[in-house]
Amino acid sequence: MDVLQQQRNEAPARMAPLAKLPVFWALDGKRAVVAGGSDAAAWKAELLAACGAEVHIYAGELSGTFEKLIARGAEHPQGRYIHHRHGWHADIFAGAAIAIADCDEDDEAEAFFDAARAVGIPVNVIDKPALCQFQFGSIVNRSPVVVSISTDGAAPILAQAIRRRIETLLPQSLKGWAALAHSLREKINERLAAGQQRRAFWERFVDRAFTSPNMPEEADGVALLKDAERLSEAPATGRVTLVGAGPGDAELLTLKAVRALQAADVILFDDLVSDDVLELARREARRMLVGKRGGRESCRQEDINDMMVTFAKAGKRVVRLKSGDPMVFGRAGEEIACLEGEGIPVDVVPGITSASAMASRLGVSLTHRDHAQGVRFVTGHSRRGTLPDNLDWKGLADPRTTTIYYMAGRTAGEIAARLTKAGMTSTMPAVIVSAVSRPNERQWSGSLGDLPAAMVEIGIDEPVLIGIGNVFGKAARAAGTGLPARQFAVSA
């Protein structure tokens, strides 16, 4: 493997450009200035008071909403409203931590902005982006868990839609669990060493928080502290999780796969794993490309095994990230045997195998009862890069079975010849899908006789799946009637 390439892949994940820096700002007991008596100003004043600020409102008149808000008072024990029944002036900014205004006239808005900036106070003029040093996001409130969503002012409706979706994912009980976490933190730090022990505890804490529909009780805190005592006495042992990354589209990852990626200390990933999938991993995790791709220079399996063992024995949480499903042509059996032989705990998170992704992209049932009584997954090359010697070509030529050939780009011509020789008709429907589920996906549909020429056209630069069987007849007919027989469709 190229040394520079390996160094690049071992580097920490880089932060993509940010439109704005997300900052959570403590305002307990701080003076906040709000100029204007509109409903919009009332909403901002309520936010500030909810954070514990002493909100000074400068307005001759208030909207009905604003008056009711002040009469009701702040929910936060330290928050409160003070209404000054006159407009703002330059002296109001003394001692303020933040300033917000709702101004009808542009001249007034600019004057407020300049006056706040002159004394170094962060300022926001509502609905005037050019006069805002900061912006308010759409908020999901499970305080002390607070989620804020920003679209940099470009699409507030989109931010609200994202908030609604997050609301459905975060149970209301999370508020209580977050408060419990806050109360336990110092006790946990006293009992557990920084690093693996603490992370293991908080991962268990999170599991309990998200699986319990109820607010935590005192007994939960006691049980968690006992769990911390047990962890403190246990030796630091690592483990390995084999994770299926699916065919490439990050949205096809399972929730369990995402959780494993976010808990990992080290990620050993294959060349076919997409950047979008890696983006979901824990940012501090060490990432190492152990590229395994047909026809290209690859890490030896023995070296991969040694790395997993070394990191796990050092107490690390290792994720072996494989394209597709680890248990389908992923050499998982060898890795599991090696790890078990070393006494290292290992578990498997299945992924969507490429054949399933191909079927969904084509809209084809691989076991359609009118066309097939079974489905087979067959490797298209052996360790030598050629077709395996022991394939049952007579069985593979059975027209009642759908067969998906993995990693078969280089052997497509020989597959077609062997099947024809074994009795399969050259008109048997066939499909090729390259880079399935990825932005550069390509599809071809036709017949077995056209397969070798089609493979030359579609190329082998990307991973290729070949499907052969009557279930692909509809796709082949569509290609034949709507497009030239050897059309290559590019899917976005």
C-alpha positions, 0 to 999 in steps of 0.5 A: 500500500502506498505509504502516503495514502496510508498516512492520509487515511490514518489521520484524524477526520477533518472538519468540513467547512461550517457556515457558522460556529455552533456555540452554547452560551451560558446566560444565567444571571446575565443582563440581556437587552431587547429593543422593541415590543413585537411578537418577534421580540417577545419570542427572543425575550422568552428564549433569553429568560429561559436561559436564566437571563435578566431581560431588559425590554425597551419599548413604549408599547408591547404586543398582547403576546409580550404583555402576557409573557411578562405577566406570566414570568420566566420559567427559569428560576433566575430568569426575569423580565424588566420592562422599561416603558421607553425606547432604547438609547446608547446607555442601555448597553452597559453591563449587557451580555447580549443585545437584540432588537426588532426595528421597523426602520433601517436607520434605527436598525443600523444605529442599534447595531452600531451602538451595540458593537461599539461597546463590544456586545454581540448583537442580532437585529431580527430579520436583518441578516446583515445586522446579525453577529449571531443567529438563532437556530430551531431548537429541540429542548430536552434541557440540559440536552439542547439541540439547535439546528441552523441553515444559515438563514437560507431555509428556516422551514427546512430547519423546522422540518429537521427539528420535527424529525429530531423531536420524534427520535428523542424521548421526553424522558431524556431530560431526566436522564441528562440531569442524572448524568450531570449529577453522576459525572463527578462520582463516575470520574472518581471511580473510573479512569479516563478513556476506555473505562469511562466511555464504556460506562457512558455507552451503557448509560446511553443504552439505558436512557434510550431504551427506558420510556420513563424518567429515571428514579433514584434506584437507577442512579444507584444501579449505575454507580454499582455498574461503575464499581464493577467496571473499575475492577475489571481489566481493560480489555478490548473487543472487535466488532465486524460491521457491515457498511452496506453497498455504499449509500450511508442511509442504508446503514443500520442503527446498530452499525452507526452506534458501533462506529460512534463507539470505536477507538480504531476503524479498519476499513475496506477500500469500498467503504464510502466517505459518507459512511466514514463521516458517521464515525466517532471523530476521534477514532483512528481510521486505517485503510486496509484496502481489499479490492479485486485486482489491486494492491491490498493488505494481506489478510494476515496483516489485518488479523494482526492489527485487530489482535494488537489493538484489541489487546491494548484495550481498544474498541476495534471496528472492522468495517466491511462493504456490504455484509461481513458474512457474505464474501467478506472473509469474516470466518477467518477473522472471527476464528483468529480473534476467538483463538486469541480470546478476544470478544468479537461480535457482528453487525450485519449490513445490507448485502449488495445483491439486496441493494441491486434488487431494490434499485432494479425493482426486482424480487429475486425470488418472484414466485412466477420465475424462481424457487430460489436464489444463490450468491456466487463469488465471481473469482477465487483467491487467484482472481479466476473463477473458482474451480469447483462451481457446479455449472449444471446447477447454476444453469437451472432456469428456476433459480436466480443467481447473483455473481459477486466480484465478477467483472473480470470473469463475466465472459467466462461465466456466460460461456460456462452457463451456455455450455451447461445448457442455459439459453443465451436469451436468459435475462441478465443484468449488470449493476456497477457501483450499486447505490452510489452516485455513479451507479450504472445499470445494464439489462439484456440477455446472457449472450450479450453479457460479455460485450456489455461488461467490456462497455461498462468496465471494471473500475467499480465493483460489479454485480451480475444477475442472471435469471428469469426474474430479470426479464421485465428489466431486460424487456424494458431495456429492449423496448424503451432503449437500445438493447445495450443501454447503460443507465446512470442512476443518481 
